[in-house]
Amino acid sequence: MRIAGAAAVAAVALVLLFANVLRHPQYTPDGIVYARFAARDAGRPEREATLQARAFYERTAMMQNPRYRDLIELDPSVSFARSKVFENRVLYPWAVAALLPLAGFKALFIVSAVSYVAFGLALYWALLAVGRPVFAAAFAVIALALPLTRSIAASDLTDMLAMVWWTFALGALLYWMRREGTRGMMTVLLIAGALLALTRPTPYLIVIPAATAAVLRRSWLPFAASLGSVLAFAAAAVATHAFGVSEQLRWVYGHRPARGGNATFQSWYRSSLWATVRAAIVSGVKSIAIPVLFFSAIWAAARGRLRDEFIVLIAAGVACCIAIPFNPVESALARVIALPLIPVLCAIAQALAAVYLPEPHLAADPRLDRRSAPVR
């Protein structure tokens, strides 16, 4: 049954990939930065890397937007210095660089496409930790079909690759919570967390739910494994001389779309943070699914059913929102908050199905009320 579910998820992912995702590539201003980095990682000098990436992006619709045109046509002497904020996101450009000799800059989209399929399978695997294969396959297919997921999969961004590592890390934590493959799952958590930090600098996504699990189960293992993401983040920051939080915020301030008025950095930050928090709340409420699933998780946890698993998933949801103070930009909410929430919401739905729609022979099993009881 599990193999059949994996095959179904892979089949749907491939159909969506070739029927939709690959037909609608999403060129972004960040993408040209990763194109330059990839060309440099492939051995090109910085000037040549800049000019090659420029030649590729000059053929896209981005050239019709004056603001994006300026980014594409940056002088080679300043192009890498002005992209410093992305310097520590090393894994995606490395992967693209490996494919450059074969696919040119189309490799940006190939990496995202392959990551899309891998994400679907990783999510299916993660959901099996807390429920039945049929529901795991259904929720994985829903996640793949979401417009946001398909849009990110069609883009030249790090996000889809990051989703693979985030989902593997979350799944490893859930398997550990279910007492399955304890040592192996901690290895998966450590490796996936490190790869996530090298793809997008978000170690907090791993550390917060892992620390929660460690406290609930009185074990240092998950927290220790999660520190792999912190070490990878720190190593990349040192090696690339990456921006700190203050420098990153000032970079966002300097590149905000509307520079009207004489707003100071402090006043801009306060107003942008409040506007972004308000937009996140409004968007979350409008989605309906987010508040319903989280309140349902709280309700189920309060009744003692898979209590620890629900608490860890709620902590993971909170971790997804930690990015707001570091990137108070309303337009970034979908990518920075909503996207990493997808596997968390799917896991909550899967756990709710395990509790309230168990297999017939488990329907009256009192172990479902125990915090560490396995769900077969």
ChimeraX attribute file (.defattr): number of C-alpha atoms within 10 A of each C-alpha:
attribute: neighborCount
match mode: 1-to-1
recipient: residues
	/A:1	9
	/A:2	15
	/A:3	9
	/A:4	12
	/A:5	20
	/A:6	20
	/A:7	14
	/A:8	17
	/A:9	25
	/A:10	22
	/A:11	14
	/A:12	17
	/A:13	26
	/A:14	17
	/A:15	12
	/A:16	17
	/A:17	21
	/A:18	11
	/A:19	11
	/A:20	14
	/A:21	25
	/A:22	19
	/A:23	10
	/A:24	13
	/A:25	16
	/A:26	19
	/A:27	18
	/A:28	16
	/A:29	16
	/A:30	16
	/A:31	19
	/A:32	23
	/A:33	25
	/A:34	27
	/A:35	30
	/A:36	28
	/A:37	27
	/A:38	28
	/A:39	27
	/A:40	19
	/A:41	20
	/A:42	19
	/A:43	11
	/A:44	15
	/A:45	12
	/A:46	19
	/A:47	16
	/A:48	15
	/A:49	22
	/A:50	27
	/A:51	18
	/A:52	17
	/A:53	23
	/A:54	21
	/A:55	12
	/A:56	15
	/A:57	22
	/A:58	14
	/A:59	9
	/A:60	12
	/A:61	13
	/A:62	18
	/A:63	16
	/A:64	10
	/A:65	9
	/A:66	10
	/A:67	12
	/A:68	15
	/A:69	17
	/A:70	11
	/A:71	18
	/A:72	23
	/A:73	17
	/A:74	15
	/A:75	13
	/A:76	15
	/A:77	11
	/A:78	12
	/A:79	19
	/A:80	20
	/A:81	10
	/A:82	13
	/A:83	16
	/A:84	16
	/A:85	18
	/A:86	19
	/A:87	20
	/A:88	23
	/A:89	23
	/A:90	22
	/A:91	19
	/A:92	25
	/A:93	27
	/A:94	19
	/A:95	18
	/A:96	28
	/A:97	26
	/A:98	16
	/A:99	19
	/A:100	19
	/A:101	12
	/A:102	10
	/A:103	14
	/A:104	17
	/A:105	24
	/A:106	16
	/A:107	22
	/A:108	28
	/A:109	23
	/A:110	20
	/A:111	23
	/A:112	26
	/A:113	26
	/A:114	16
	/A:115	22
	/A:116	28
	/A:117	22
	/A:118	20
	/A:119	29
	/A:120	28
	/A:121	26
	/A:122	24
	/A:123	31
	/A:124	30
	/A:125	22
	/A:126	26
	/A:127	30
	/A:128	23
	/A:129	26
	/A:130	27
	/A:131	24
	/A:132	21
	/A:133	22
	/A:134	15
	/A:135	21
	/A:136	29
	/A:137	27
	/A:138	17
	/A:139	24
	/A:140	30
	/A:141	21
	/A:142	16
	/A:143	21
	/A:144	25
	/A:145	16
	/A:146	11
	/A:147	11
	/A:148	16
	/A:149	23
	/A:150	22
	/A:151	16
	/A:152	23
	/A:153	31
	/A:154	26
	/A:155	25
	/A:156	30
	/A:157	26
	/A:158	24
	/A:159	22
	/A:160	31
	/A:161	26
	/A:162	26
	/A:163	27
	/A:164	23
	/A:165	25
	/A:166	29
	/A:167	29
	/A:168	25
	/A:169	29
	/A:170	29
	/A:171	27
	/A:172	27
	/A:173	29
	/A:174	26
	/A:175	23
	/A:176	21
	/A:177	27
	/A:178	20
	/A:179	15
	/A:180	14
	/A:181	13
	/A:182	16
	/A:183	13
	/A:184	13
	/A:185	23
	/A:186	22
	/A:187	18
	/A:188	19
	/A:189	32
	/A:190	23
	/A:191	19
	/A:192	26
	/A:193	34
	/A:194	27
	/A:195	25
	/A:196	31
	/A:197	30
	/A:198	24
	/A:199	24
	/A:200	20
	/A:201	23
	/A:202	23
	/A:203	25
	/A:204	20
	/A:205	27
	/A:206	31
	/A:207	24
	/A:208	21
	/A:209	25
	/A:210	28
	/A:211	22
	/A:212	21
	/A:213	26
	/A:214	18
	/A:215	13
	/A:216	15
	/A:217	14
	/A:218	9
	/A:219	12
	/A:220	13
	/A:221	17
	/A:222	29
	/A:223	22
	/A:224	16
	/A:225	25
	/A:226	29
	/A:227	21
	/A:228	24
	/A:229	27
	/A:230	20
	/A:231	15
	/A:232	20
	/A:233	26
	/A:234	18
	/A:235	15
	/A:236	19
	/A:237	18
	/A:238	12
	/A:239	11
	/A:240	15
	/A:241	13
	/A:242	19
	/A:243	18
	/A:244	11
	/A:245	12
	/A:246	10
	/A:247	12
	/A:248	17
	/A:249	19
	/A:250	15
	/A:251	16
	/A:252	17
	/A:253	21
	/A:254	12
	/A:255	10
	/A:256	12
	/A:257	9
	/A:258	8
	/A:259	10
	/A:260	7
	/A:261	6
	/A:262	8
	/A:263	11
	/A:264	9
	/A:265	12
	/A:266	10
	/A:267	11
	/A:268	14
	/A:269	21
	/A:270	13
	/A:271	12
	/A:272	19
	/A:273	19
	/A:274	15
	/A:275	15
	/A:276	21
	/A:277	18
	/A:278	13
	/A:279	16
	/A:280	19
	/A:281	13
	/A:282	11
	/A:283	15
	/A:284	14
	/A:285	13
	/A:286	11
	/A:287	11
	/A:288	10
	/A:289	12
	/A:290	18
	/A:291	14
	/A:292	12
	/A:293	19
	/A:294	19
	/A:295	12
	/A:296	16
	/A:297	25
	/A:298	16
	/A:299	14
	/A:300	20
	/A:301	19
	/A:302	13
	/A:303	11
	/A:304	15
	/A:305	25
	/A:306	28
	/A:307	21
	/A:308	21
	/A:309	26
	/A:310	26
	/A:311	21
	/A:312	24
	/A:313	26
	/A:314	23
	/A:315	20
	/A:316	25
	/A:317	25
	/A:318	16
	/A:319	21
	/A:320	22
	/A:321	18
	/A:322	16
	/A:323	16
	/A:324	20
	/A:325	17
	/A:326	14
	/A:327	20
	/A:328	23
	/A:329	20
	/A:330	18
	/A:331	10
	/A:332	13
	/A:333	20
	/A:334	16
	/A:335	15
	/A:336	20
	/A:337	19
	/A:338	21
	/A:339	19
	/A:340	23
	/A:341	22
	/A:342	24
	/A:343	31
	/A:344	26
	/A:345	23
	/A:346	23
	/A:347	30
	/A:348	24
	/A:349	23
	/A:350	26
	/A:351	29
	/A:352	21
	/A:353	17
	/A:354	22
	/A:355	20
	/A:356	12
	/A:357	15
	/A:358	19
	/A:359	16
	/A:360	8
	/A:361	7
	/A:362	15
	/A:363	13
	/A:364	10
	/A:365	12
	/A:366	10
	/A:367	14
	/A:368	21
	/A:369	16
	/A:370	13
	/A:371	17
	/A:372	17
	/A:373	16
	/A:374	17
	/A:375	19
	/A:376	13
